[in-house]
Amino acid sequence: MKLDFYYQGIPDKLTKYEEKYEEIKSRYNLRDDQIAYIGDDIIDLSIFNKCGLSASPQDTRIYIKKHEYYITPLKGGEGALRGFADFILQEQEILNKIIEEQLKRGDS
């Protein structure tokens, strides 16, 4: 998916997630409302409250689902991140353009 960064398996998640969030925000000169975040654990709630767009996989706990904006149609590990990315691209009205560009590449 050509991500600039992806963090997984971080020990001391609560502290490290907050640090990484602030690091990314600073590195890319972003405001909270410009950041999308996907998570499925109780420690993600503090970042859900900060970021502009939050999501969780379809199979996350109900008490987590109450606090994010978007619930992916797929479970974690089964395409939830791709589904969230597609949702963002569709809302920006650029998903179809990307799909068409990829199909044209196949015609070459």
N, C-alpha and C positions, 0 to 999 in steps of 0.2 A: 504493500500500500504506500510505499515511499514515505514513511514517517520520519520526521527529523529526530524524534526521540521516542522511546518506549521503555518504561520501567516496569519490571516485574520481579517478584521474589525479594523485595526489599525488607531486611530485618528492621525492627523498630519502626514499623510502618507509619504510625501516627506522626512521629517527628519527621521522618524522612519524606513522607508525602507532602507535608506542609513545606519543607525545605525545597523540594523539587518543584512544587507549584510556584513558589516565589522565584526560584531560579529561572524557570521557563518564562515567567511573566516579565522578569527583568531583562533576560537575554533578548527577547523578541519585542521589548518595549510595548507590552500589551496591558490593557485594562482587564479587570476581572470579567466584565461583560463580553469580552472578546474570546474567552476561553471556554472550550467544550471539554467535559470530563466524564468518563465512564467508570463506574465502580459498583461493587456489589457487597460491601461489608460495612459494618457499623463505623469503622474508622474513616470511611469515605464521606460521611455526613458533613463534616466540617468544611470540606472542599465543595460539596454540593451547595452549601450556603454561600460560598464565595463566587463561584464561577457563573458565567452567563448562561450556560446550557449544560445540564447534567442528564445522565442516562444510566440505566442499569440493565443487565440481561433479564430476559423473561423469567428465568428461574431464581431470581434473587428473593430474599425474604420480604414479606409484606411490609414490615416496618421500615425497610429501606425504600421500597417502591413509593411510599407516601411522601418522600422528600425529593424526588427527582422529577424532571420535566418529561422525560421520554423513556419508555420501556421498550426495549428492542423486541421484535417478534421472535427472536432466536435465543437459545440458551447460551450461557457462557461456554466458550470453547467450541461452539458450533456456528460461529459467524456473527456473534453479537456486535463486535467492533465494526465489521464490514457493514452491517445493517445500520449502525449509528452513523458511520461515514456517509452512507448512501442517503440517509435521512437529511443530513446537513446539506449535501450537494443538491438534493431535490428541493429543499427549502430555498436555496440560493439560485434555483432555476438553472443549474449548470450540469446536472446529472445526465440528461439526454444528450447534451453536446459532447460530453466526455465519451459516452457510449458510441455515438456516431463517429467520433474521431478514431476510436479503437477499431470499429468495424472497417473504416476506410483504410487503416493500416494493414488490415488483413487482405484487402483487395490489391495491394501493391505487389 
